[in-house]
Amino acid sequence: MEATLAERGQVVIPKAIRDQLGMTPGMLLTFTVEDGKLVVRKKVDDAISRARGKFKLASGFSSTDEAMRAIRGRAPGDPA
């Protein structure tokens, strides 16, 4: 597929590609140059990344693994 660079540096991403990648209006994109090629990526800003480090483990647990074992039980082959 081809697109034309407009006078102001704008380019339209073809609809088939936008649909395939789930791109929507207002979505943030990152632009980089890798090995002389323009690379465009969807900027991932998901809820898990924003929440990282904001919650504390319940008292009595020294690690996330320990808390998960208490909730789920031991997994087959679990070394701990």
Secondary structure in CASP SS format (residue, H / E / C, confidence):
PFRMAT SS
TARGET T0000
AUTHOR 0000-0000-0000
METHOD secondary structure of the structure
MODEL  1
M C 1.00
E C 1.00
A C 1.00
T C 1.00
L C 1.00
A C 1.00
E C 1.00
R C 1.00
G C 1.00
Q C 1.00
V C 1.00
V C 1.00
I C 1.00
P C 1.00
K H 1.00
A H 1.00
I H 1.00
R H 1.00
D H 1.00
Q H 1.00
L H 1.00
G C 1.00
M C 1.00
T C 1.00
P C 1.00
G C 1.00
M C 1.00
L C 1.00
L E 1.00
T E 1.00
F E 1.00
T E 1.00
V E 1.00
E E 1.00
D C 1.00
G C 1.00
K E 1.00
L E 1.00
V E 1.00
V E 1.00
R E 1.00
K E 1.00
K C 1.00
V C 1.00
D C 1.00
D C 1.00
A H 1.00
I H 1.00
S H 1.00
R H 1.00
A H 1.00
R C 1.00
G C 1.00
K C 1.00
F C 1.00
K C 1.00
L C 1.00
A C 1.00
S C 1.00
G C 1.00
F C 1.00
S C 1.00
S C 1.00
T H 1.00
D H 1.00
E H 1.00
A H 1.00
M H 1.00
R H 1.00
A H 1.00
I H 1.00
R H 1.00
G C 1.00
R C 1.00
A C 1.00
P C 1.00
G C 1.00
D C 1.00
P C 1.00
A C 1.00
END
